[in-house]
Amino acid sequence: RFGMYISIIGAIITIALNIMLLPKYGFVAAAWTTLVAYFIMMIMSYVLGQKHYKVPYQVSRILGYIGLAIVLSYISFKHLRGN
């Protein structure tokens, strides 16, 4: 049941942001909209999951890996595109 609610909220966010952003920014807005909707759905899943079934995730370590991936992606796209 919770999965259904989270999915419906994600769909509403996706549709609303696409309606607002697609006319101005085009297809790139669809990609960012999807990223935002999935991020919000992930946070909701984490919070509900911790409330009902505690799993000792190492959140700081996970965030560190995500940050490292973002930095490496930035370097790759901005500085190593010549080849």
N, C-alpha and C positions, 0 to 999 in steps of 0.2 A: 504494500500500500504506500509506504513512504517513497519507494522508487518511482511510483506513478506520479505522486505529487511533485517530486523533484523534477521529473521529466516535463510535466506540464508547465511548471514555472520556467524551466529552461526554454521551452518552446515559446512561451509568452514573451520572454526577454528577447529571444532571437527575432521574432516577428516584429515586435515594437521597435527595436533598434534598426532593423533593416528598413522598415517604413520611414524612419526618421533620417537615416544616414545614406541609404542607397542613392536617392536623387542627387545628392550633393557630391558624394565621394566615389560612387560607382562600385565596381566589384571588390575593391580593396576593403570597403566598409563591411561587406559580407564576411570576409575572413576575420576581421577584428571583432565583429559582432559574435561570431561563433566562438572565438577565443574567450570573450567576456562571459558569454552564457555558460560555457563549459567550466570556466573558473568559478563562477558563482555556484553552479551545481556541485562542483567538487567540494567547496567550502561547506555547503549545506550537508552533503553526504558525510563529511568528516565530523561535523558538529553533532549530527544525529547519531552517527556511529559511536562516537565517544560517550554520548549520553546513555545509550542502551547497551553497548558492548565495548568496554574499554580495551583498546589495543595500545601498547606502549610504543607508539611511533616515535622515532628520533626526528622530530620536526626540524630542529636546527640543522641537522645533517642533510635532510632532504632539501631544505631551502638553500643550503650551501651548494649542493649539486646543481640545483636549478639556476642559481646565480652564476656559477661557473659556466654552465651551458649557454646562458645569455651572453656572457662576456666573450666566449669563444665564437659564438655565432656573429656577434658584432664585428669582431676582428676579421673573421672570414669574409663577411659581406663588404666591409668598408675598406679593408687593406689588402686582401688577397684576391681580388676579382680580376686582376690583370691577366691571369693565365687561363 
